[in-house]
Amino acid sequence: MLGATACNRLPVHRRIGVSIPYEAEILNEFYADMKREAERPEIGLQLVLMDAGGDFVKQSMDIEMFIAQGFGGVFMFVLPEGMERIVAEAHRKGVCLFNHSASPITGCSQNIVLDQYSAGYKVGSFAAEWIHKNQGGKAEVGLLTNLTDPQLIVRSNGIKDGVQKNCPGAVFAGEVEANTPDRGASAAANLLQAHPNISVLLAFGDDPGVGAYTAAREAGKRDPNKFFVGSADGTRLGMEKVSEGGIYQCCAFFFFSFSATQAIRDLARCLRGEKIFPTRIMGSELVTRDNVAEFERISRNAQSPEFAHFYSDPAVMRYSDVPLQTPSL
């Protein structure tokens, strides 16, 4: 379980407050990668993590506390609404405010966003190929989605389009919101009970995808020629399931370990008063059983010189001088 990390070693202006909405595998991995880079001697930053436990009011208070205590930077995964006052206070205090939420927030020092639609489309189109090959071009599909964040809705729409544009005979039998493994398992179990002919479960993220995988296996769905689970995130847990060669057959890999590492490098620059770009966009690659071993290795070696080229590859990450705005909700 993630929680607050006590920190007394470094001056307060060398501390970075990290705010997450709730514990999730993707956030666990991301924080660990950030911490690994922050602790390098040439970086010398200390991270303090606060888990809001699903309470948005608490998360807002956590971020305000970081700012009030004089932390040099704040890094956050948060819903975009209601952040105007917090952003203004961060500006007033000279705090480097970095946002890696699904949706951008107006006025942050840097917004780090994902090419959401493309990742979803890759998962959907790969599922469509499987349906053509194994189901004669016709299948019932269940979708585990996020209905709260505008950009995660975009990712879910990419999944739908990837399926429907490449396999018109596939139909979406049901769509349920789920963002954790437990909720994914419950949602998938309900979908399979209500629609027993579902042969494809697609999730907007790996956490609900892993839950869907568990529910499908418990329902006896274990033949990869008859059942398909796919998701978008590319966590190590998701890739571990893909590597089994079973029904979990793909995930979109967002190079999160590289994004976490680069975030620390940009935060260090920001704290030194150097120019940073207001926007960074992360691309994705589709992971399947054929390439999962290589992507697992890539994921665990973001600091390796062997993979340094990913930091300058525009297909992986690219910067923009154009600041992003909070989307209309």
N, C-alpha and C positions, 0 to 999 in steps of 0.2 A: 504494500500500500504506500502510495506517495503521500507526503505531507510536508509540513514546514521543515526546512533545514536550518539548524542553528548555524550562525556564522559570526565569528569574532576575529578571524585572522586578518582580513584586509580592510583598508579604509572604506567607509560607507560608499564613497563615490566609485569604488571598484566593484561594487556589488550589483548584480542584475537580478531583479525580481522576476520570477517566471510564474505566470498565472494560468492555470488550466481549469476548465469547467468541471471536469470529473475524471476519474481514473479510467484510462483506456490503453490498450496495448500499444497503439500507435504513439500515444503521448509518453508512455513509459520509455519506449525506444528513443524517441526524439530527445527527451530530456537527458538520457544517458549519453547520447552522442554530443549534445551541447556541452555537457559537463566534461567529457573527455577532452574536447578542444579548449574549453575555458581554463583547464588546469595546466595547459602547456606553459612552461616558464615565460616564453615570449609573449603570451597573451595575458596571463595573470588576472583573470576575473573570477569572482566567486558567485555562484548561482544560489538563489534562495527560492525554493519551490513552494507554492501554496496551491492546494487542491480545494476547490470550492464545493466539492461533493454534490454538484448539480444545482447549487443555490446561486442564482445570478446576482442577488443582492450581496451575498457574501463575497462573490468574486469581485464585484465593483469595490467593495470596502477593502479587499486585499490589495487591489491595484492602487487605490488611494493611499493606503498605508505605505506602500513602497515609495510613492512619490513624496509623501509627507516626511518620511524618514531620510530623505536625501539620497536614495539609491541613484547610481549613475544612469541606470537604464531599467526599462521594464519590457519584458517579452511576454506576449499574451496570445492565448487562444480564447476568443470570447465572441459572443453574439454582438452584432454591430449596433443595435439600437441603444439609445441612451448614453452614448459614450462622449458626447460633445463636451460636457463640463470636465470630464477626466482628461481629455486631450488638451483642453485649454490650460488646465492646471499643470500638466506635464510641460507644456511650452513655457509657462511662466517660470517654472523651476529649472528649466534647462535640462530636463530628463530626456534621454534617448528612448523614444517609445516605438517599439517594433511590434507589428501585428502579423501573425501567421494564421489567422482564422480563415475559414472558408471564404468569407466576404471581407473586402477592404473596409477600412475606417478612415474617414476624411481627417487629414491633418497629422497622421502618424509620421514619425521620422522615416519609417519604411514600412510599406505593406508588401508582404510576401504572399503571393497567390499562386494557385494551380491552374493549369489549362484543364478545367473541369470537364468540359464537354468532350474533348478529344479522348480523355481517359475512359469516360463512360462509353463512348462510341466503340473504342477498341474492344472492351469487354463484351458489349452487345454483339458486335460483328463476329467475334470469335465464337460466341454461343450460337449465332446463326449458322456458321459453318458446321458446327457440331450437329445442329438440328437437321441440316440437309444430309449430312453423312449418316446419321444414326436414327433419325426419325422420319425420313422421307419428306422432309421439308415442312412438316406440320408438328406443332407441339404447343402445350399449354405452359406458360411461363409465370412464375411468381416473382414479385419485385419487393425487396426490402429497401425502403427509401428514407430520405430525410425531408420532412415537409416544413421545417422551421427556417433553415438558412437558404437564402436565394441562390447562392452559388452551388450548394449541394443539390438543390432542385435541378439546376442546370446539368450537373453530373448525371443525375437520374434520368433526365431527358435524353442525354447522350446514350445511355444504356438502351433506352426504349428505341431510339432511332437506329442504333446499331443493329438491333434485332429486326425491326420492322422493315427497314430499307433493304436489308440483305436476305430476309426470309419472310415474305409477305404471308406465308401460311402459318406463322407463329402468332399466337394470341396471348395477351396478358390476362390471365385469369383472376389475378388479385394483386393488390398493392397495399403494403402495410408499413407504417413507420417503425423503424428500429435502429438504434445506434450503438448498442452494446452487445456482447456475446449472449448474455442472458435474454435480452429482448429479442435478439435475432433468432434464438432457439425457439422462444415462445411464439413469435410471429410466424416463423416457418412451419412449426407444428400446426398452428391454426390454419395456415394456408393449405397444407397438405391434407388436413382433415376436411376442410371445406371443398377442396378441389383435388380429389385423389388422382386425377390424370396429369397433374403437374409433373413435368420431367426436367424442368430447368428452374433453378432458383438463382437470382442475380441480386447482389447487394451493392449499395452505393459505397460501402466501406468494408474493410477486412474484418472488423470486430463483429458486425452483424453477419457477415459472411461465414465466419467461423461458427457462430451460433446456428446458422442455417445448415451448415455441414453436419453439426452434431445432431440436429433434429432429423435431418434426412436419413442419416445412418441408423438412428433409433427407430425410424419408420421402415427400416429394411432396404433402403435405397443405397446399394453398395456397388452396383455394377456401373463402371464409367462409360459403358456403351449404352446404358439405359437412363442414366441420370447425370445431371451437370450442375455444378455450383461454381459461380464466378463472382469476383468482387473487384473493387478499385481501391487501392492504397499502396499495396506492396510492402506490408509489414513483414518482419521476419516470421511471425507466427503464421501469417497467410501463406508465405512462400513455403514454410514447413509443410503445410497441408497440401499444397500443390506438388511438392516433391514426393509425396507418398504415391503418386500415380493413380489415385482413386478418383472419386467423384468431384473433388475440388480441383478444377481443371485450369483455372487462370486467375490472375489478378493483375491490375495495372500498377506498375512500380513507379512511384514518384521521386525516387532518389532522395528520400527523406533524410538519410544519414548525411548526405552532401548538403542538403538545405540547412540542417541543424549546424553543421560545421561552418558553413558560410555565414550563417546568422551571427555566430560568435565573432567571426573575423570582422564583419561589418559593424557589430556593436563596439568592438575594440576601436575601430576607426572613428566611429561616431564619438566615443568618449575622448578621443584625442583631438576632437574638433575638426577632423578631416571631412571632406565632402563625401557623402554617400548618396546613392541613387534612391529616389523615393519609392521605386517599384522594382520588385524582382518577381519573375514568372518562372514557375517550374513546369517542365514537360514530363512526359511519362513514356514508359515502354511496357509492352505486354509481356508478362511472364507466364510461361506454360511449362509443362513437364520437360520439354525439350531444352529449355534454356535456364531453368530455375537454379541449377547448381552454380552457374556463372553469376547470376544476379544475387544469390545469397552471398557469394564471395565479395562481390562489389559492395553490397550493403554494409558489410562488416569492415571495410577497409577504406573509409572516406578520407583518411589522412595519408594513405599510401601514395608515394610518387607515381606508382604504376597507373593510378586512376586520376592523376591531377588534371588530365585533359578534360574531364567532365565539368570542371569549374569554368571552362571557357567554351564549352560546346553549347551553342544556342538551342539545340534540341533538348538539352537537359536543364539549363538555366540561362536566363537572359535578363538584362536590366533595361529599365526605361526611365527617361527623364520626366515622363508624364505622371504626376501624382494621381492616385486613384481616389474615388469618392465613395462614400457609403451608399450602397444601392437603396433604391426606394423599396420599401417593404409593403 
